[in-house]
């Protein structure tokens, strides 16, 4: 299991246009209103690295709402 220290540092915030008030966000990262082209490029690159596999998602129990 990965620890917080071993995870990569965030590079951007996305979907900030969904917030009621995005002015409270710090300026330490780019605050993008939507996903950028670079975001999708990195996502696609990760999928290539996975060999275009679509791993199953195991749901252990039902959510009762």
C-alpha positions in Angstrom: 0.0 0.0 0.0 1.3 3.4 -1.0 1.9 6.0 1.7 1.3 9.7 1.3 5.0 10.4 1.2 5.5 8.1 -1.8 2.7 9.6 -3.9 3.5 12.2 -6.6 2.8 15.8 -5.8 -0.3 17.4 -7.3 0.4 19.4 -10.5 -3.0 21.1 -11.0 -6.6 21.4 -9.7 -9.3 20.6 -12.2 -13.1 21.3 -12.3 -12.8 24.4 -10.1 -15.8 25.9 -12.0 -18.0 23.5 -10.1 -17.2 25.2 -6.8 -19.6 27.8 -5.5 -16.7 30.1 -4.6 -13.3 29.2 -6.2 -11.7 32.4 -4.8 -10.8 30.6 -1.6 -8.4 28.2 -3.4 -4.7 28.9 -2.8 -2.4 29.9 -5.8 0.1 27.1 -5.1 -1.2 25.1 -8.1 -2.9 26.1 -11.3 -6.7 26.2 -10.7 -8.2 25.1 -14.0 -12.0 25.5 -14.5 -12.1 22.2 -16.6 -9.7 19.5 -17.5 -6.9 20.6 -19.8 -5.5 18.9 -22.9 -2.4 18.0 -20.9 -4.6 16.3 -18.3 -6.1 14.1 -21.0 -2.7 13.4 -22.5 -1.3 12.2 -19.2 -4.4 10.1 -18.6 -4.1 8.5 -22.1 -0.4 7.9 -21.5 -1.2 6.1 -18.3 -3.7 4.0 -20.2 -1.1 3.1 -22.8 1.2 2.1 -20.0 -1.5 -0.2 -18.7 -1.7 -1.9 -22.1 -5.1 -0.5 -22.8 -6.6 -2.7 -20.1 -9.8 -1.9 -18.4 -9.4 -3.5 -14.9 -12.6 -4.6 -13.2 -13.9 -2.7 -10.2 -14.8 -5.0 -7.3 -17.7 -3.8 -5.2 -17.8 -5.6 -1.9 -21.0 -4.3 -0.4 -24.0 -2.3 -1.5 -24.4 1.4 -0.5 -27.5 2.1 1.4 -28.7 5.6 0.9 
